[in-house]
Amino acid sequence: MYQDPSDSPVHSPAPAHSITTVERGSFCLARCGCGWSGPARRSRDRARTDAAEHRSCLGEPG
């Protein structure tokens, strides 16, 4: 059976690395659009540092 190449499934690009911080009670953690999640921290600044370290591992500018 012949399949038209234009009927092939469309592949979405890799998820964007949009990093945010999320608060859960007294904890804060960094999350990324790729599915990565940092550990829960009491310090928001440390959660932001985790996010910056994740971004630098990806080779993206800060």
C-alpha positions in Angstrom: 0.0 0.0 0.0 1.3 3.4 -0.9 1.5 6.1 1.8 1.8 9.7 0.8 4.8 11.3 2.7 2.6 14.3 3.4 0.4 12.0 5.5 3.2 11.2 7.9 2.8 12.2 11.5 4.1 15.6 12.4 6.8 15.5 15.1 6.8 18.4 17.5 10.2 20.0 18.3 11.9 19.2 21.6 10.2 20.9 24.5 11.5 24.4 25.3 13.6 24.9 28.3 11.5 27.5 30.0 12.6 27.4 33.7 10.3 28.7 36.5 10.2 28.5 40.2 7.2 27.0 42.0 6.3 27.3 45.7 4.8 24.5 47.7 4.1 25.5 51.2 7.4 26.7 52.7 9.4 25.1 49.9 10.4 26.4 46.5 11.7 24.4 43.5 12.8 25.0 40.0 11.0 23.4 37.1 11.8 23.2 33.4 9.6 22.7 30.3 11.8 19.6 29.4 10.5 17.8 32.5 13.4 18.5 34.8 12.6 19.5 38.4 15.1 20.5 41.0 14.9 19.5 44.7 12.6 21.4 47.1 14.5 24.1 48.8 13.5 26.4 51.7 15.6 29.1 50.0 14.2 30.7 46.9 17.7 31.9 46.0 19.0 28.3 46.1 16.1 27.2 43.8 17.0 29.9 41.4 20.7 28.7 41.5 19.5 25.1 40.7 17.7 26.6 37.7 20.8 28.5 36.6 22.9 25.3 36.9 20.4 23.3 34.8 20.4 26.0 32.1 24.2 26.1 32.1 24.3 22.3 31.6 22.2 22.8 28.5 24.7 25.3 27.1 22.1 28.1 27.1 23.0 31.6 28.2 22.0 32.7 31.7 
